[in-house]
Amino acid sequence: CCSLLPPRLLDTCKVVYVARNPKDVAVSYYHHNRLLTVQGYQRDFATYWNYFEHNLLIGCPYWTHLTEAWDKRNHPNMMFLFYEELSKVGTSNF
């Protein structure tokens, strides 16, 4: 599979990558796809999770993208955060 990021991205700019818990991503994406008439997904979440887990949805490969960002987390132009860390910080620090 090919990268979803431009090859020289970290050489040309700073990146803040925010990762979320995979189940939170899948639940949010599931509801999003059910609401969009273009997507119109009508099956259950268990089936949807299987599609998500195996990168069979539009917008995937989630796992490959996350792994790629994680591997670059120590690059000087990358700030890798988890969504849960952001919610602990609060908006007063931004």
N, CA, C and O of each residue as an XYZ file, in Angstrom:
376
protein
N       0.827     -1.178      0.000
C       0.000      0.000      0.000
C       0.874      1.246      0.000
O       1.965      1.247      0.570
N       0.412      2.260     -0.614
C       1.191      3.500     -0.668
C       0.809      4.428      0.487
O      -0.253      4.296      1.094
N       1.708      5.365      0.767
C       1.499      6.306      1.854
C       0.391      7.295      1.524
O       0.164      7.625      0.360
N      -0.295      7.764      2.560
C      -1.277      8.820      2.383
C      -0.646     10.197      2.595
O      -1.300     11.222      2.403
N       0.622     10.214      2.991
C       1.326     11.465      3.228
C       2.262     11.788      2.066
O       2.840     10.880      1.469
N       2.419     13.066      1.742
C       3.405     13.424      0.714
C       4.799     12.976      1.158
O       5.121     13.079      2.342
N       5.626     12.486      0.244
C       6.914     11.898      0.625
C       7.854     12.852      1.369
O       8.585     12.413      2.256
N       7.853     14.125      1.036
C       8.784     15.062      1.667
C       8.089     15.970      2.689
O       8.609     17.035      3.020
N       6.958     15.568      3.172
C       6.162     16.396      4.075
C       6.969     16.902      5.269
O       6.959     18.099      5.558
N       7.657     16.013      5.955
C       8.383     16.401      7.160
C       9.656     17.182      6.865
O      10.241     17.777      7.769
N      10.086     17.184      5.615
C      11.240     17.994      5.222
C      10.828     19.423      4.893
O      11.673     20.316      4.834
N       9.545     19.640      4.679
C       9.090     20.949      4.212
C       8.216     21.699      5.215
O       8.005     22.902      5.064
N       7.703     21.007      6.241
C       6.849     21.701      7.210
C       6.773     20.911      8.514
O       7.248     19.779      8.606
N       6.177     21.526      9.497
C       5.952     20.857     10.784
C       4.568     20.220     10.759
O       3.633     20.758     10.165
N       4.451     19.079     11.406
C       3.204     18.314     11.387
C       2.787     17.988     12.819
O       3.590     17.514     13.623
N       1.531     18.249     13.114
C       0.938     17.786     14.366
C      -0.003     16.651     13.981
O      -1.006     16.873     13.302
N       0.313     15.462     14.407
C      -0.469     14.276     14.083
C      -1.251     13.874     15.324
O      -0.662     13.594     16.368
N      -2.553     13.845     15.216
C      -3.399     13.469     16.352
C      -4.029     12.116     16.051
O      -4.827     11.977     15.124
N      -3.659     11.130     16.847
C      -4.186      9.773     16.689
C      -5.313      9.562     17.689
O      -5.290     10.105     18.794
N      -6.289      8.774     17.291
C      -7.404      8.439     18.193
C      -7.457      6.939     18.400
O      -6.938      6.161     17.599
N      -8.087      6.557     19.479
C      -8.339      5.160     19.766
C      -9.077      4.561     18.560
O     -10.072      5.133     18.115
N      -8.615      3.429     18.022
C      -9.239      2.852     16.824
C     -10.742      2.620     16.955
O     -11.483      2.827     15.993
N     -11.201      2.193     18.128
C     -12.638      1.968     18.276
C     -13.399      3.289     18.191
O     -14.475      3.341     17.595
N     -12.856      4.358     18.778
C     -13.497      5.672     18.668
C     -13.572      6.130     17.221
O     -14.586      6.678     16.789
N     -12.506      5.907     16.478
C     -12.482      6.275     15.061
C     -13.539      5.483     14.303
O     -14.308      6.045     13.523
N     -13.571      4.179     14.536
C     -14.515      3.325     13.814
C     -15.969      3.675     14.141
O     -16.809      3.706     13.242
N     -16.274      3.936     15.411
C     -17.650      4.289     15.803
C     -18.055      5.606     15.142
O     -19.154      5.717     14.599
N     -17.178      6.593     15.187
C     -17.466      7.880     14.570
C     -17.662      7.741     13.060
O     -18.605      8.291     12.491
N     -16.765      7.005     12.428
C     -16.833      6.802     10.980
C     -18.084      5.990     10.599
O     -18.701      6.244      9.564
N     -18.446      5.028     11.428
C     -19.653      4.224     11.214
C     -20.889      5.124     11.152
O     -21.691      5.026     10.224
N     -21.033      6.000     12.146
C     -22.197      6.896     12.171
C     -22.154      7.888     11.015
O     -23.184      8.222     10.430
N     -20.964      8.349     10.699
C     -20.795      9.259      9.559
C     -21.268      8.584      8.261
O     -22.001      9.184      7.474
N     -20.847      7.352      8.052
C     -21.224      6.629      6.835
C     -22.700      6.277      6.796
O     -23.284      6.192      5.716
N     -23.305      6.072      7.935
C     -24.753      5.790      7.965
C     -25.563      7.038      7.626
O     -26.636      6.941      7.030
N     -25.053      8.206      8.005
C     -25.778      9.454      7.762
C     -25.622      9.978      6.330
O     -26.514     10.653      5.816
N     -24.513      9.673      5.698
C     -24.290     10.151      4.333
C     -25.104      9.332      3.342
O     -24.978      8.108      3.291
N     -25.925      9.993      2.567
C     -26.731      9.250      1.597
C     -25.863      8.655      0.490
O     -26.222      7.639     -0.106
N     -24.731      9.283      0.217
C     -23.817      8.750     -0.805
C     -23.259      7.407     -0.360
O     -23.154      6.473     -1.155
N     -22.899      7.317      0.926
C     -22.366      6.068      1.460
C     -23.512      5.101      1.766
O     -23.514      3.958      1.311
N     -24.475      5.576      2.538
C     -25.669      4.801      2.824
C     -25.445      3.455      3.478
O     -26.193      2.512      3.220
N     -24.431      3.346      4.319
C     -24.167      2.067      4.979
C     -25.330      1.726      5.902
O     -25.732      2.555      6.718
N     -25.874      0.519      5.786
C     -27.051      0.132      6.562
C     -26.859     -1.130      7.407
O     -27.792     -1.583      8.070
N     -25.668     -1.686      7.382
C     -25.472     -2.922      8.148
C     -25.080     -2.617      9.582
O     -25.018     -1.453      9.979
N     -24.813     -3.661     10.363
C     -24.493     -3.494     11.781
C     -23.042     -3.064     12.002
O     -22.221     -3.088     11.085
N     -22.746     -2.669     13.254
C     -21.402     -2.198     13.573
C     -20.380     -3.329     13.517
O     -19.241     -3.100     13.111
N     -20.754     -4.528     13.908
C     -19.802     -5.653     13.886
C     -19.266     -5.878     12.475
O     -18.069     -6.101     12.294
N     -20.137     -5.820     11.486
C     -19.713     -5.963     10.091
C     -18.836     -4.787      9.693
O     -17.814     -4.954      9.028
N     -19.252     -3.582     10.114
C     -18.480     -2.382      9.799
C     -17.091     -2.474     10.403
O     -16.110     -2.135      9.741
N     -16.986     -2.927     11.653
C     -15.676     -3.072     12.299
C     -14.788     -4.010     11.493
O     -13.596     -3.748     11.331
N     -15.348     -5.083     10.993
C     -14.571     -6.017     10.173
C     -14.019     -5.301      8.938
O     -12.851     -5.476      8.590
N     -14.846     -4.505      8.283
C     -14.375     -3.735      7.129
C     -13.278     -2.760      7.532
O     -12.264     -2.638      6.845
N     -13.482     -2.068      8.643
C     -12.504     -1.094      9.138
C     -11.182     -1.786      9.470
O     -10.109     -1.334      9.070
N     -11.283     -2.871     10.194
C     -10.097     -3.603     10.635
C      -9.261     -4.107      9.456
O      -8.038     -4.199      9.556
N      -9.910     -4.426      8.359
C      -9.218     -4.973      7.190
C      -9.011     -3.937      6.074
O      -8.734     -4.294      4.929
N      -9.150     -2.647      6.426
C      -8.906     -1.544      5.477
C      -9.759     -1.636      4.219
O      -9.270     -1.395      3.115
N     -11.021     -1.981      4.380
C     -11.917     -2.141      3.237
C     -12.889     -0.973      3.084
O     -13.885     -1.090      2.370
N     -12.612      0.146      3.744
C     -13.490      1.305      3.677
C     -12.815      2.452      2.941
O     -11.589      2.508      2.849
N     -13.618      3.356      2.423
C     -13.084      4.573      1.837
C     -12.385      5.348      2.943
O     -12.903      5.446      4.055
N     -11.223      5.896      2.650
C     -10.471      6.627      3.659
C      -9.462      5.781      4.399
O      -8.712      6.288      5.234
N      -9.436      4.527      4.106
C      -8.447      3.647      4.700
C      -7.239      3.610      3.772
O      -7.386      3.965      2.603
N      -6.128      3.227      4.194
C      -5.800      2.296      5.266
C      -5.498      3.004      6.582
O      -4.450      3.636      6.719
N      -6.382      2.906      7.524
C      -6.196      3.523      8.839
C      -4.948      2.987      9.520
O      -4.114      3.763      9.987
N      -4.815      1.675      9.582
C      -3.720      1.057     10.335
C      -2.364      1.404      9.734
O      -1.417      1.686     10.468
N      -2.261      1.387      8.429
C      -1.009      1.723      7.755
C      -0.645      3.178      8.006
O       0.510      3.500      8.284
N      -1.628      4.046      7.906
C      -1.393      5.473      8.122
C      -0.933      5.726      9.552
O       0.023      6.472      9.768
N      -1.591      5.124     10.518
C      -1.227      5.285     11.926
C       0.182      4.749     12.189
O       0.968      5.394     12.882
N       0.500      3.597     11.653
C       1.827      3.002     11.832
C       2.903      3.882     11.213
O       3.973      4.068     11.791
N       2.614      4.418     10.041
C       3.573      5.293      9.379
C       3.855      6.535     10.232
O       5.011      6.924     10.394
N       2.822      7.146     10.766
C       3.005      8.322     11.617
C       3.750      7.944     12.902
O       4.636      8.677     13.342
N       3.400      6.822     13.495
C       4.060      6.375     14.724
C       5.560      6.169     14.477
O       6.384      6.533     15.315
N       5.906      5.593     13.339
C       7.314      5.366     13.011
C       8.085      6.671     12.865
O       9.303      6.696     13.041
N       7.382      7.753     12.543
C       8.036      9.057     12.355
C       7.865      9.980     13.563
O       8.196     11.163     13.485
N       7.357      9.460     14.664
C       7.017     10.286     15.827
C       8.214     11.014     16.432
O       8.029     12.027     17.105
N       9.425     10.534     16.215
C      10.611     11.178     16.779
C      11.283     12.154     15.815
O      12.305     12.755     16.148
N      10.718     12.307     14.639
C      11.261     13.268     13.677
C      11.132     14.667     14.289
O      10.116     14.967     14.917
N      12.141     15.527     14.117
C      12.084     16.862     14.735
C      10.918     17.735     14.260
O      10.536     18.673     14.960
N      10.354     17.452     13.103
C       9.225     18.232     12.589
C       7.871     17.572     12.843
O       6.850     18.029     12.328
N       7.860     16.508     13.627
C       6.606     15.791     13.914
C       6.274     15.880     15.395
O       7.113     15.602     16.252
N       5.047     16.268     15.681
C       4.529     16.163     17.041
C       3.400     15.143     16.987
O       2.357     15.395     16.384
N       3.605     14.016     17.606
C       2.625     12.936     17.607
C       1.898     12.963     18.940
O       2.526     12.846     19.993
N       0.582     13.118     18.905
C      -0.242     13.160     20.107
C      -1.405     12.194     19.978
O      -1.832     11.855     18.875
N      -1.902     11.764     21.105
C      -3.141     11.008     21.117
C      -4.275     11.961     21.472
O      -4.088     12.874     22.276
N      -5.429     11.761     20.888
C      -6.581     12.618     21.122
C      -6.881     12.744     22.615
O      -7.239     13.817     23.101
N      -6.731     11.644     23.325
C      -7.012     11.632     24.759
C      -6.086     12.597     25.505
O      -6.488     13.180     26.512
N      -4.863     12.769     25.027
C      -3.939     13.728     25.633
C      -4.440     15.156     25.437
O      -4.319     15.989     26.335
N      -4.994     15.435     24.279
C      -5.512     16.774     24.001
C      -6.677     17.115     24.920
O      -6.770     18.238     25.416
N      -7.560     16.159     25.148
C      -8.718     16.441     25.984
C      -8.320     16.680     27.439
O      -9.061     17.336     28.171
N      -7.175     16.169     27.876
C      -6.685     16.407     29.236
C      -6.073     17.799     29.373
O      -6.105     18.386     30.454
N      -5.523     18.323     28.295
C      -4.862     19.622     28.316
C      -5.866     20.738     28.517
O      -5.608     21.675     29.272
N      -7.009     20.654     27.851
C      -8.005     21.714     27.930
C      -7.692     22.838     26.955
O      -6.578     22.931     26.439
N      -8.651     23.667     26.711
C      -8.481     24.720     25.715
C      -7.760     25.942     26.263
O      -7.345     26.789     25.471
N      -7.589     26.080     27.562
C      -6.950     27.275     28.117
C      -5.479     27.384     27.718
O      -4.903     28.471     27.775
N      -4.862     26.260     27.313
C      -3.450     26.284     26.929
C      -3.247     26.594     25.450
O      -2.106     26.674     24.995
N      -4.321     26.769     24.692
C      -4.174     27.000     23.252
C      -4.449     28.429     22.912
O      -4.374     28.811     21.745
